[in-house]
Amino acid sequence: MKKEGLTMAELFQFKPHFEVTASENLSLFIGKCRDELKVFGENLDWQSFVWPKIAVFAKLGVTTRKPASNECMDDTFTEFAKAYLRYQQGHNPTGTRNELKALRAVEAALIQVKGNASIDRLSIDCLDEAVVLAKQHYSSGSAYQCGREIERLAVFLSDNNLIPSNLKTWKNPIPRPSDTTKTGKEAKAVREKKLPNEIALNAIAEIFASEPSKQRDIFTTSVFAMLMAAPSRITEILTLPADCEVTEIDKNGVERYGWRFFSGKGYEGDIKWIPTVMVEVAKTAVKRAKGLSSHARKLARWIETNPDKFYRHENCPDVSDTEKLTITQACQALGLSIKDESTCRSGLKSKGLKQASNFHTLDSLWVHVKEWLPEDFPWFDKDKGIKYSNALFVLNINQFHGNRGCLPLELFKPSNNFFNNDIITRESLGGVHKSIFDRYSYFNEDGSRLKMTSKQARHLLNTMAQRGGLSNLEIAKWSGRADVKQNRTYNHMTEYELVAMAEQLDTSKSLFGPMGEVSSHFPVSIQEFNTLEQAAAHVTEYGYCVHDYTMSPCDKYRDCLNCSEQVCIKGDTVKLERIKAQLDRTEALLQKAEQGIDEGSLGADRWFTYHQKTATRLRELVSILENPEIEKGAQIKLRGNDFTQLRRVVEKKAVESISNDLSDCDEASILEDITKMLGGGIG
């Protein structure tokens, strides 16, 4: 498993020494993070307050990336801040690095409450002050993230004995901001902001369908078409490999088309399958993107395989590698303008090269060309393992520039801003900047300029998925999210759509009823609930669950096979195969647990007991479901001795109800009565 280019062996799990003081542990932690960790690279300048493209250790409220000395974090705090950021990003690398938000707020709080920024003086008062400062300096969403990271920091410091105080009881008081308003003017404003303008959306579609000839237009329409084919972040699309396309045959024999992604937000690698209606558009967009990047990929591949030999593009002068070049030939070799000698001299000067004939050769120019390569070459995205030679959207510098010529020997990695700048309006430039809508004369009905953002496509696709009835788990997986809760931010269905979906569940009722009439629903008893014609059913992987959720929540979450409320149906061959497959997996785990016991592994005996119990139940279940004497459709439920709070209460009441008759009943009959009360056995 790779993290930030490091193997797990190159990281370390800090283990505090509880026999020494917190101050000594803190010094040990900082030293190990500074001297042993290689997160962010071996050449990291530890002493600098600015780690380029990584972090700026500036005080809370300072936004510049080049802070003055008085704007940097206090010296007594910075060493810990650097160590903590490096350690956390080594074990859980993220693009946001929200640890910095927390560190800045905590440093400011320490100075305000304690008078200095030493981390060993951190207290509950400081943490409370830190969240107050966070709310003053950050938006509601960023403040919540900051508070969450402060809580994480407090637990880390306490668990590792880095400070004298125990702060594990402190909780983040900043609630997660709600972005799920569905009704009223506020909801309408949110929807209009998050969803794309319909006129702009149709305009992009029309431009794409017209097969534009200009490369900038091909790039913009292709990227947006891909954003509309699968809910993706713009950075995910722009870092796709050229060989991202995947075709597979599904279980119904239908060919499916998708793209191999490495998603953000913790979801790691995955294939996003493209809806059938968008497959042809998606294929066309990828084909056009490959056409745009073909020359740049060819250049990158040449440099990888022939690092010491000049790349001869189509306009390169036909001379040997060591022949002295005229000033015009030198410019021609570099792809610079050769309008006249003055232009040639100006071009060479801009590159820091000598402006003279019979001085340069292709070999000498090649040395300079390699110095102009991107910093991380050959990696286009090192974390995802994508090289420039296999990047779908790698370009040459000035490839889309209207006035400057394309530089055939220099590579360019387009960013999200590079794309968004062509679909937004930039009024600050006084109308000089022309978006793709301006170039094709598309405007709003009132004559105002059209604009969109890349993220609006993601919001639209998620809302369409919600409208289509896709489950939250499916939407999260399709969108590349690690947490289904994040779906809420992208669901912009109106209140009327939500009501219509709810009414479809029972077409005999109208939730709103006639105008002005409101339906009333009152609590019902358990007996009344059990007599309803349409009871709720929870379908599981192996059968269905008969647990009464009005009495208590599930006590066997994701352990259905060991639950006595799991019901299997005789004759369901698909689920029988799943049960057999689970039995094979469980028996393999049982053997490993038994092997662990023989080897003396800690805790192996508990795993052996659990897997042994599961395997026994599975064998019983398979034998019953394959028994020809049991008719198809029979409901099978195995006995169990599940412990639940509800069962304990029922057992207590059962014992109390028969305690007065103990003189007339033996122990066996009492246990039999309790067993009948709790149910079980084969149905």
C-alpha positions as CSV (number, residue, x, y, z in Angstrom):
1,M,0.0,0.0,0.0
2,K,1.4,3.4,-1.0
3,K,0.9,6.7,0.7
4,E,2.5,9.9,-0.6
5,G,5.0,7.7,-2.5
6,L,6.1,6.0,0.7
7,T,5.7,2.3,1.7
8,M,4.2,1.6,5.1
9,A,7.7,0.3,6.1
10,E,9.0,3.9,5.6
11,L,6.5,5.2,8.1
12,F,6.5,4.6,11.8
13,Q,3.8,4.3,14.5
14,F,4.8,6.6,17.3
15,K,4.8,4.8,20.7
16,P,5.2,7.1,23.7
17,H,7.3,6.2,26.7
18,F,4.9,6.5,29.7
19,E,7.8,6.2,32.2
20,V,9.2,9.6,31.0
21,T,7.7,13.1,31.1
22,A,5.4,14.5,28.4
23,S,8.1,17.0,27.5
24,E,10.5,14.2,26.8
25,N,7.9,12.4,24.6
26,L,7.2,15.6,22.7
27,S,10.9,16.1,22.0
28,L,11.2,12.5,20.8
29,F,8.1,12.8,18.6
30,I,9.4,16.0,16.9
31,G,12.9,14.5,16.4
32,K,11.6,11.3,14.8
33,C,9.3,13.2,12.5
34,R,12.1,15.6,11.5
35,D,14.9,13.0,11.0
36,E,13.2,9.7,10.1
37,L,10.0,10.6,8.1
38,K,10.4,11.2,4.4
39,V,6.8,12.5,3.9
40,F,6.9,15.4,1.4
41,G,10.3,14.3,0.1
42,E,13.8,13.9,1.3
43,N,14.9,17.4,0.3
44,L,12.3,19.1,2.4
45,D,13.7,22.3,4.1
46,W,12.6,21.6,7.7
47,Q,13.7,25.0,8.9
48,S,11.7,27.0,6.4
49,F,8.3,28.4,7.3
50,V,7.1,27.8,3.7
51,W,7.1,24.3,2.3
52,P,6.3,25.0,-1.4
53,K,3.1,23.4,-2.7
54,I,2.7,21.8,0.8
55,A,2.1,24.2,3.6
56,V,2.7,27.7,4.9
57,F,3.2,27.9,8.7
58,A,1.7,31.3,9.2
59,K,-0.5,32.7,11.9
60,L,-4.2,32.6,11.9
61,G,-5.6,35.1,9.4
62,V,-2.5,35.4,7.2
63,T,-3.3,34.5,3.7
64,T,-0.1,35.3,1.8
65,R,2.1,32.4,0.7
66,K,5.2,34.4,1.5
67,P,4.6,35.6,5.1
68,A,6.8,38.2,6.8
69,S,8.7,37.0,9.9
70,N,6.1,38.6,12.2
71,E,3.4,36.7,10.3
72,C,4.9,33.2,10.9
73,M,3.9,30.9,13.7
74,D,5.7,31.3,17.0
75,D,9.0,29.4,17.2
76,T,7.9,27.5,20.3
77,F,5.0,26.1,18.3
78,T,6.3,25.6,14.8
79,E,8.5,22.6,15.5
80,F,5.5,20.6,16.8
81,A,3.2,21.9,14.0
82,K,5.6,20.7,11.3
83,A,6.1,17.3,13.0
84,Y,2.3,16.8,13.5
85,L,1.5,17.7,9.9
86,R,4.2,15.5,8.5
87,Y,3.1,12.6,10.7
88,Q,-0.6,12.8,10.0
89,Q,-0.2,13.3,6.3
90,G,2.2,10.3,6.2
91,H,-0.5,8.0,7.7
92,N,-3.5,9.7,6.1
93,P,-2.6,11.9,3.1
94,T,-5.2,14.3,2.0
95,G,-5.4,17.2,-0.5
96,T,-7.0,19.6,2.0
97,R,-4.6,19.2,4.9
98,N,-7.1,20.6,7.3
99,E,-4.6,20.0,10.1
100,L,-3.1,23.4,9.3
101,K,-6.5,25.1,10.1
102,A,-6.5,23.5,13.5
103,L,-2.8,24.2,14.2
104,R,-3.2,27.9,13.3
105,A,-6.3,28.3,15.6
106,V,-4.6,26.4,18.5
107,E,-1.5,28.5,18.2
108,A,-3.5,31.7,18.3
109,A,-5.5,30.4,21.3
110,L,-2.4,29.5,23.2
111,I,-1.0,32.9,22.9
112,Q,-4.3,34.6,23.8
113,V,-5.0,32.3,26.8
114,K,-1.6,31.3,28.1
115,G,0.6,34.1,26.9
116,N,2.9,31.9,24.7
117,A,2.4,29.2,22.1
118,S,4.1,26.2,23.8
119,I,2.0,23.2,22.9
120,D,2.6,21.6,26.4
121,R,0.4,24.3,27.9
122,L,-2.7,23.3,25.9
123,S,-5.8,23.1,28.0
124,I,-9.6,22.9,27.7
125,D,-9.8,26.7,27.9
126,C,-7.4,26.9,24.9
127,L,-9.4,24.5,22.9
128,D,-12.6,26.4,23.6
129,E,-10.9,29.6,22.5
130,A,-9.5,27.9,19.4
131,V,-13.0,27.1,18.1
132,V,-14.2,30.7,18.8
133,L,-11.3,32.0,16.7
134,A,-12.0,29.4,14.0
135,K,-15.6,30.6,13.7
136,Q,-14.3,34.2,13.4
137,H,-11.8,33.4,10.6
138,Y,-13.4,30.6,8.6
139,S,-16.7,29.9,6.8
140,S,-19.2,27.6,8.5
141,G,-17.9,24.6,6.6
142,S,-14.2,25.3,7.2
143,A,-14.9,26.1,10.8
144,Y,-16.5,22.7,11.3
145,Q,-13.5,21.0,9.7
146,C,-11.2,23.0,11.8
147,G,-13.1,22.1,15.0
148,R,-13.0,18.4,14.0
149,E,-9.2,18.6,13.5
150,I,-8.8,20.3,16.8
151,E,-10.6,17.5,18.5
152,R,-8.4,15.0,16.6
153,L,-5.3,16.9,17.7
154,A,-6.4,16.9,21.4
155,V,-6.9,13.1,21.3
156,F,-3.6,12.5,19.6
157,L,-1.7,14.6,22.2
158,S,-3.4,12.9,25.1
159,D,-3.1,9.3,23.8
160,N,0.6,9.8,23.1
161,N,1.5,11.5,26.4
162,L,2.8,14.6,24.6
163,I,1.2,17.0,27.1
164,P,0.6,16.8,30.8
165,S,-3.2,17.3,30.5
166,N,-5.7,14.8,29.4
167,L,-7.9,16.5,26.8
168,K,-9.7,13.4,25.3
169,T,-13.0,14.4,26.8
170,W,-13.2,17.6,24.7
171,K,-15.6,17.5,21.8
172,N,-15.9,19.8,18.8
173,P,-18.8,22.1,19.6
174,I,-19.2,23.4,16.0
175,P,-22.0,21.6,14.2
176,R,-21.7,20.4,10.7
177,P,-23.3,23.0,8.4
178,S,-26.6,21.9,6.8
179,D,-26.8,22.2,3.0
180,T,-30.1,20.3,2.7
181,T,-32.7,23.2,2.7
182,K,-35.4,22.0,0.4
183,T,-38.2,24.6,0.6
184,G,-38.7,28.3,0.1
185,K,-36.7,31.0,-1.6
186,E,-33.5,30.1,0.2
187,A,-33.7,26.5,-1.3
188,K,-34.4,27.9,-4.7
189,A,-31.4,30.2,-4.5
190,V,-29.2,27.3,-3.5
191,R,-30.4,25.2,-6.3
192,E,-29.9,27.9,-8.9
193,K,-26.3,28.5,-7.6
194,K,-25.4,24.8,-7.5
195,L,-27.1,23.6,-10.7
196,P,-26.0,24.7,-14.2
197,N,-27.8,27.3,-16.2
198,E,-30.0,25.3,-18.7
199,I,-29.2,27.7,-21.6
200,A,-25.5,27.3,-20.9
201,L,-25.9,23.5,-20.7
202,N,-27.6,23.3,-24.0
203,A,-25.1,25.7,-25.5
204,I,-22.2,23.4,-24.5
205,A,-24.1,20.4,-26.0
206,E,-24.7,22.2,-29.3
207,I,-21.0,23.3,-29.6
208,F,-19.9,19.7,-28.8
209,A,-22.3,18.3,-31.4
210,S,-21.1,20.8,-34.1
211,E,-17.6,19.1,-34.0
212,P,-15.6,22.3,-33.3
213,S,-12.3,22.7,-35.2
214,K,-10.4,24.9,-32.8
215,Q,-8.4,23.1,-30.2
216,R,-9.5,25.2,-27.2
217,D,-13.2,24.5,-28.0
218,I,-12.5,20.8,-28.5
219,F,-10.8,20.7,-25.0
220,T,-13.5,22.6,-23.2
221,T,-16.5,20.7,-24.7
222,S,-14.8,17.3,-24.3
223,V,-14.0,17.9,-20.7
224,F,-17.5,19.1,-19.9
225,A,-19.0,16.1,-21.8
226,M,-16.9,13.8,-19.7
227,L,-18.1,15.6,-16.5
228,M,-21.7,15.0,-17.7
229,A,-21.0,11.3,-18.4
230,A,-20.1,10.4,-14.8
231,P,-20.2,12.5,-11.6
232,S,-16.5,13.5,-11.3
233,R,-14.4,16.2,-9.9
234,I,-12.6,18.3,-12.5
235,T,-9.2,17.2,-11.2
236,E,-10.2,13.5,-11.6
237,I,-11.1,14.1,-15.2
238,L,-8.0,16.1,-16.0
239,T,-5.7,13.4,-14.5
240,L,-7.2,10.4,-16.3
241,P,-4.8,8.2,-18.1
242,A,-5.0,7.9,-21.9
243,D,-5.8,4.2,-21.5
244,C,-8.7,4.9,-19.0
245,E,-11.4,3.2,-21.2
246,V,-12.7,-0.2,-19.9
247,T,-15.2,-2.5,-21.7
248,E,-16.7,-5.5,-20.0
249,I,-19.6,-7.9,-20.5
250,D,-22.1,-7.9,-17.6
251,K,-24.0,-11.0,-16.3
252,N,-26.8,-10.4,-18.8
253,G,-24.3,-10.5,-21.8
254,V,-24.5,-6.7,-22.4
255,E,-21.3,-4.8,-23.1
256,R,-20.7,-2.1,-20.6
257,Y,-18.3,0.9,-21.0
258,G,-16.6,2.8,-18.3
259,W,-13.5,4.7,-17.2
260,R,-10.8,3.7,-14.7
261,F,-10.6,6.4,-12.1
262,F,-8.4,7.2,-9.1
263,S,-10.9,9.3,-7.2
264,G,-10.4,11.9,-4.5
265,K,-11.8,12.1,-1.0
266,G,-10.5,8.7,0.1
267,Y,-12.3,6.4,-2.4
268,E,-9.1,5.2,-4.1
269,G,-9.2,3.5,-7.5
270,D,-12.4,2.4,-9.2
271,I,-14.2,2.0,-12.5
272,K,-17.1,4.4,-13.2
273,W,-19.5,2.9,-15.6
274,I,-21.1,5.2,-18.1
275,P,-24.9,5.2,-18.5
276,T,-25.9,3.7,-21.9
277,V,-27.4,6.9,-23.1
278,M,-24.1,8.7,-22.7
279,V,-21.7,6.0,-23.9
280,E,-21.3,7.4,-27.5
281,V,-20.8,11.0,-26.2
282,A,-18.2,9.7,-23.7
283,K,-16.3,7.7,-26.3
284,T,-16.3,10.7,-28.7
285,A,-15.0,13.0,-25.9
286,V,-12.1,10.6,-25.0
287,K,-11.2,10.2,-28.7
288,R,-11.0,14.0,-29.2
289,A,-9.0,14.4,-26.0
290,K,-6.5,11.8,-27.2
291,G,-6.2,13.7,-30.4
292,L,-5.3,16.9,-28.6
293,S,-2.7,15.3,-26.4
294,S,-1.1,12.9,-29.0
295,H,1.9,15.1,-29.7
296,A,2.6,16.0,-26.1
297,R,2.4,12.3,-25.1
298,K,4.7,11.4,-28.0
299,L,7.2,14.0,-26.8
300,A,7.0,12.7,-23.2
301,R,7.5,9.1,-24.3
302,W,10.5,10.1,-26.4
303,I,12.2,11.9,-23.4
304,E,11.6,8.8,-21.2
305,T,13.2,6.4,-23.7
306,N,15.7,8.7,-25.4
307,P,16.8,11.2,-22.7
308,D,20.0,12.2,-24.5
309,K,18.7,12.6,-28.1
310,F,16.9,15.7,-29.5
311,Y,13.3,15.2,-30.3
312,R,12.7,16.0,-34.0
313,H,9.2,17.5,-34.3
314,E,7.8,18.1,-37.8
315,N,9.3,21.7,-38.0
316,C,12.7,20.7,-36.8
317,P,15.6,21.7,-39.2
318,D,17.0,18.7,-41.1
319,V,20.5,18.8,-39.7
320,S,22.8,16.6,-37.7
321,D,22.7,16.7,-33.9
322,T,26.1,18.3,-33.7
323,E,25.9,20.8,-36.6
324,K,26.2,24.5,-35.8
325,L,22.8,26.2,-36.2
326,T,21.9,29.6,-37.6
327,I,19.9,31.8,-35.3
328,T,16.8,31.0,-37.4
329,Q,17.5,27.2,-37.3
330,A,17.9,27.4,-33.5
331,C,14.5,29.1,-33.1
332,Q,13.0,26.7,-35.5
333,A,14.3,23.7,-33.5
334,L,12.7,25.2,-30.3
335,G,9.4,26.0,-32.0
336,L,9.9,29.7,-31.6
337,S,8.7,32.3,-34.1
338,I,11.0,32.8,-37.1
339,K,9.3,35.8,-38.7
340,D,12.6,37.8,-39.0
341,E,16.0,37.9,-37.3
342,S,14.8,40.4,-34.7
343,T,12.0,38.1,-33.7
344,C,14.4,35.2,-33.5
345,R,16.8,37.1,-31.2
346,S,13.9,38.1,-29.0
347,G,12.7,34.5,-28.8
348,L,16.1,33.2,-27.8
349,K,16.5,36.0,-25.2
350,S,13.2,35.1,-23.6
351,K,14.6,31.5,-23.1
352,G,17.8,32.8,-21.6
353,L,19.9,31.6,-24.6
354,K,22.7,33.3,-26.5
355,Q,21.3,35.2,-29.6
356,A,24.0,34.2,-32.1
357,S,24.3,32.1,-35.2
358,N,26.8,29.1,-35.3
359,F,26.7,28.8,-31.5
360,H,23.9,26.3,-30.7
361,T,23.6,22.7,-31.9
362,L,20.6,20.3,-31.4
363,D,22.6,18.6,-28.7
364,S,23.3,21.8,-26.8
365,L,19.7,22.9,-27.1
366,W,18.5,19.6,-25.8
367,V,20.2,20.2,-22.5
368,H,18.2,23.4,-22.1
369,V,14.9,21.7,-23.2
370,K,15.3,19.1,-20.4
371,E,15.8,21.9,-17.9
372,W,12.4,23.3,-18.9
373,L,10.5,20.0,-18.2
374,P,7.9,20.1,-15.4
375,E,9.2,19.7,-11.9
376,D,7.8,16.1,-11.4
377,F,8.6,14.8,-14.8
378,P,8.0,12.0,-15.9
379,W,5.1,11.9,-13.4
380,F,1.9,13.7,-14.4
381,D,0.3,12.6,-11.1
382,K,2.8,10.5,-9.0
383,D,0.2,9.5,-6.4
384,K,-2.0,7.9,-9.1
385,G,1.0,6.4,-11.0
386,I,0.2,8.4,-14.2
387,K,3.1,9.6,-16.4
388,Y,3.0,12.5,-18.9
389,S,3.4,9.8,-21.6
390,N,0.1,8.3,-20.7
391,A,-1.9,11.4,-19.6
392,L,-5.2,12.0,-21.4
393,F,-5.0,15.8,-21.1
394,V,-1.3,16.6,-21.3
395,L,-0.6,19.5,-23.7
396,N,2.2,21.5,-25.1
397,I,2.7,25.1,-23.8
398,N,0.7,27.7,-25.9
399,Q,-1.1,24.9,-27.6
400,F,-4.4,26.8,-27.4
401,H,-2.9,30.3,-27.5
402,G,-4.3,32.5,-30.2
403,N,-1.3,34.8,-30.6
404,R,1.7,32.8,-29.5
405,G,2.9,29.7,-31.3
406,C,2.7,26.2,-29.8
407,L,6.0,25.1,-28.2
408,P,6.5,21.5,-29.4
409,L,9.3,20.7,-26.9
410,E,7.6,22.0,-23.7
411,L,4.9,20.2,-21.7
412,F,1.9,21.7,-20.0
413,K,-0.4,20.2,-17.4
414,P,-3.9,21.9,-17.5
415,S,-5.4,22.8,-14.1
416,N,-9.0,23.1,-13.0
417,N,-8.7,26.9,-13.3
418,F,-7.4,26.5,-16.9
419,F,-10.7,24.7,-17.7
420,N,-13.0,26.8,-15.6
421,N,-11.7,30.1,-17.1
422,D,-13.3,29.1,-20.4
423,I,-16.8,28.6,-19.0
424,I,-17.0,31.6,-16.6
425,T,-17.1,35.3,-17.0
426,R,-14.1,37.4,-15.9
427,E,-15.6,40.9,-15.6
428,S,-12.4,42.2,-14.0
429,L,-10.7,41.9,-17.4
430,G,-13.1,44.5,-18.8
431,G,-14.6,42.2,-21.5
432,V,-11.2,41.3,-23.0
433,H,-11.6,37.7,-21.8
434,K,-13.9,35.7,-24.1
435,S,-15.5,32.5,-22.7
436,I,-16.6,29.7,-25.0
437,F,-20.2,31.1,-24.8
438,D,-19.0,34.5,-26.0
439,R,-17.0,33.0,-28.9
440,Y,-20.1,31.2,-30.1
441,S,-22.5,34.1,-29.3
442,Y,-24.6,32.3,-26.7
443,F,-26.3,34.6,-24.1
444,N,-29.0,34.6,-21.5
445,E,-32.5,35.6,-22.5
446,D,-31.9,39.1,-21.0
447,G,-28.7,39.4,-23.0
448,S,-26.3,38.8,-20.0
449,R,-23.3,36.6,-20.4
450,L,-23.5,32.9,-19.7
451,K,-21.3,31.1,-17.2
452,M,-20.9,27.7,-15.5
453,T,-18.5,25.9,-13.2
454,S,-17.2,22.4,-13.5
455,K,-18.7,21.4,-10.2
456,Q,-22.3,22.2,-11.4
457,A,-22.2,19.1,-13.6
458,R,-21.5,16.9,-10.6
459,H,-24.4,18.5,-8.7
460,L,-26.7,18.0,-11.7
461,L,-25.8,14.3,-12.2
462,N,-26.2,13.5,-8.4
463,T,-29.6,15.2,-8.4
464,M,-30.7,13.3,-11.5
465,A,-29.6,10.0,-9.8
466,Q,-31.7,10.9,-6.8
467,R,-34.7,11.6,-9.1
468,G,-34.1,8.3,-10.8
469,G,-34.3,6.4,-7.5
470,L,-30.6,5.3,-7.3
471,S,-29.7,4.3,-3.7
472,N,-27.4,6.5,-1.7
473,L,-24.8,3.8,-1.6
474,E,-24.9,3.5,-5.4
475,I,-24.7,7.3,-5.8
476,A,-21.7,7.5,-3.4
477,K,-19.9,4.8,-5.3
478,W,-20.7,6.2,-8.7
479,S,-19.5,9.6,-7.5
480,G,-16.3,8.3,-5.8
481,R,-17.3,9.2,-2.3
482,A,-16.1,7.4,0.9
483,D,-19.1,8.6,2.9
484,V,-22.7,8.4,1.8
485,K,-23.5,11.4,4.0
486,Q,-21.8,13.6,1.4
487,N,-24.6,12.9,-1.0
488,R,-26.8,15.3,0.8
489,T,-24.8,18.3,-0.4
490,Y,-25.4,17.3,-4.0
491,N,-29.1,16.5,-3.8
492,H,-31.1,19.5,-5.2
493,M,-34.5,18.0,-5.7
494,T,-37.4,20.4,-5.0
495,E,-39.9,19.9,-2.2
496,Y,-42.5,19.0,-4.9
497,E,-40.3,16.3,-6.4
498,L,-39.7,14.8,-2.9
499,V,-43.5,14.8,-2.2
500,A,-44.2,13.2,-5.6
501,M,-41.7,10.4,-4.9
502,A,-43.2,9.8,-1.5
503,E,-46.7,9.6,-2.9
504,Q,-45.6,7.0,-5.4
505,L,-44.9,4.7,-2.5
506,D,-48.7,4.6,-1.8
507,T,-50.7,5.8,-4.8
508,S,-54.0,5.6,-2.8
509,K,-52.9,8.5,-0.6
510,S,-51.9,12.1,-1.2
511,L,-49.5,13.5,1.4
512,F,-50.7,17.0,0.9
513,G,-54.3,16.1,0.2
514,P,-56.8,18.8,-1.1
515,M,-55.6,22.4,-1.0
516,G,-55.3,23.6,2.6
517,E,-55.8,20.1,4.1
518,V,-53.1,18.5,6.1
519,S,-53.0,14.8,6.9
520,S,-52.6,13.8,10.6
521,H,-50.7,10.7,11.7
522,F,-50.9,9.6,15.3
523,P,-48.8,6.9,17.2
524,V,-50.1,3.4,17.1
525,S,-49.7,0.4,19.4
526,I,-47.5,-2.6,18.5
527,Q,-50.6,-4.7,18.0
528,E,-52.0,-2.2,15.5
529,F,-48.7,-1.9,13.7
530,N,-48.4,-5.7,13.4
531,T,-51.9,-5.8,11.7
532,L,-51.0,-3.4,8.9
533,E,-51.4,-4.9,5.5
534,Q,-48.1,-3.6,4.2
535,A,-45.4,-4.2,6.8
536,A,-41.8,-3.1,6.4
537,A,-39.3,-5.7,5.3
538,H,-35.5,-5.6,5.4
539,V,-33.9,-7.7,2.7
540,T,-30.5,-9.1,3.5
541,E,-27.8,-10.8,1.4
542,Y,-29.1,-14.3,2.4
543,G,-32.8,-13.8,3.1
544,Y,-34.7,-11.2,5.0
545,C,-34.9,-9.8,8.6
546,V,-38.0,-10.1,10.7
547,H,-36.7,-7.9,13.5
548,D,-39.3,-5.4,14.9
549,Y,-37.6,-2.1,14.6
550,T,-40.4,-0.3,16.5
551,M,-39.1,-2.1,19.6
552,S,-35.4,-1.7,19.3
553,P,-32.6,-1.1,16.8
554,C,-30.6,-3.9,15.2
555,D,-28.2,-5.6,17.6
556,K,-26.5,-7.8,15.0
557,Y,-25.6,-5.2,12.4
558,R,-23.9,-7.0,9.4
559,D,-23.8,-10.3,11.3
560,C,-27.1,-11.7,9.9
561,L,-25.9,-15.3,9.8
562,N,-25.5,-15.4,13.5
563,C,-28.9,-13.8,14.2
564,S,-32.0,-15.8,15.1
565,E,-34.1,-13.2,13.3
566,Q,-32.6,-14.0,9.9
567,V,-35.1,-15.9,7.7
568,C,-34.0,-17.9,4.6
569,I,-36.4,-19.1,1.9
570,K,-36.1,-22.7,0.6
571,G,-35.7,-22.7,-3.2
572,D,-33.9,-19.4,-3.6
573,T,-30.9,-20.7,-5.5
574,V,-29.2,-17.3,-5.8
575,K,-29.1,-16.8,-2.1
576,L,-28.2,-20.4,-1.5
577,E,-25.1,-20.0,-3.6
578,R,-24.2,-16.9,-1.6
579,I,-24.5,-18.9,1.6
580,K,-22.3,-21.7,0.2
581,A,-19.7,-19.1,-0.9
582,Q,-19.7,-17.6,2.6
583,L,-19.3,-21.0,4.1
584,D,-16.2,-21.6,2.0
585,R,-14.7,-18.2,3.1
586,T,-15.6,-18.9,6.7
587,E,-13.9,-22.3,6.7
588,A,-10.8,-20.7,5.2
589,L,-10.8,-18.1,8.0
590,L,-11.4,-20.9,10.6
591,Q,-8.2,-22.7,9.4
592,K,-6.2,-19.5,9.6
593,A,-7.5,-18.8,13.1
594,E,-6.6,-22.4,14.1
595,Q,-3.2,-21.9,12.7
596,G,-2.9,-18.6,14.7
597,I,-3.7,-20.5,17.9
598,D,-0.9,-23.0,17.1
599,E,1.5,-20.1,16.5
600,G,0.4,-18.4,19.8
601,S,-1.1,-15.3,18.1
602,L,-2.8,-13.0,20.6
603,G,-6.6,-13.0,20.2
604,A,-6.6,-15.9,17.7
605,D,-8.7,-18.1,20.1
606,R,-11.6,-15.5,20.1
607,W,-11.5,-15.5,16.2
608,F,-11.5,-19.3,16.2
609,T,-14.6,-19.4,18.5
610,Y,-16.5,-16.9,16.3
611,H,-15.7,-18.5,13.0
612,Q,-16.4,-22.0,14.4
613,K,-19.9,-20.8,15.5
614,T,-20.5,-19.1,12.1
615,A,-19.3,-22.2,10.1
616,T,-21.6,-24.5,12.2
617,R,-24.6,-22.4,11.5
618,L,-23.8,-22.2,7.8
619,R,-23.5,-25.9,7.5
620,E,-26.8,-26.4,9.2
621,L,-28.4,-23.8,7.0
622,V,-27.0,-25.4,3.8
623,S,-28.1,-28.9,4.8
624,I,-31.7,-27.7,5.5
625,L,-31.9,-25.6,2.3
626,E,-30.7,-28.6,0.2
627,N,-32.9,-31.2,2.0
628,P,-35.3,-32.5,-0.7
629,E,-37.9,-33.4,2.1
630,I,-38.5,-29.7,2.8
631,E,-40.8,-28.1,0.3
632,K,-39.9,-25.0,-1.7
633,G,-41.0,-21.7,-0.2
634,A,-40.5,-22.9,3.3
635,Q,-39.2,-20.2,5.7
636,I,-36.1,-21.3,7.6
637,K,-35.0,-19.7,10.8
638,L,-32.2,-21.2,13.0
639,R,-32.3,-21.1,16.7
640,G,-29.9,-18.8,18.4
641,N,-28.9,-17.5,21.8
642,D,-28.5,-13.9,20.7
643,F,-28.1,-11.4,23.5
644,T,-30.1,-8.2,23.2
645,Q,-31.4,-5.7,25.7
646,L,-34.9,-6.6,24.7
647,R,-34.3,-10.3,25.2
648,R,-32.8,-9.6,28.7
649,V,-35.9,-7.7,29.7
650,V,-38.2,-10.4,28.3
651,E,-36.3,-13.1,30.2
652,K,-36.5,-11.1,33.4
653,K,-40.3,-10.6,33.0
654,A,-40.7,-14.3,32.1
655,V,-38.8,-15.4,35.2
656,E,-40.9,-13.0,37.4
657,S,-44.2,-14.3,36.0
658,I,-43.5,-17.9,36.8
659,S,-41.5,-17.4,40.0
660,N,-44.6,-18.0,42.1
661,D,-45.1,-21.4,40.6
662,L,-41.6,-22.8,41.2
663,S,-43.0,-25.3,43.7
664,D,-45.2,-26.9,41.0
665,C,-42.6,-26.8,38.0
666,D,-39.2,-28.3,37.6
667,E,-36.3,-26.3,36.0
668,A,-36.7,-28.0,32.6
669,S,-40.3,-26.9,32.2
670,I,-39.4,-23.3,33.2
671,L,-36.7,-23.1,30.6
672,E,-39.0,-24.6,28.0
673,D,-41.6,-21.9,28.7
674,I,-39.0,-19.1,28.3
675,T,-37.7,-20.7,25.0
676,K,-41.3,-20.7,23.6
677,M,-41.7,-17.1,24.6
678,L,-38.6,-16.0,22.8
679,G,-39.3,-18.1,19.7
680,G,-36.7,-19.9,17.5
681,G,-36.4,-23.1,15.6
682,I,-37.3,-24.0,12.0
683,G,-40.4,-22.3,10.6
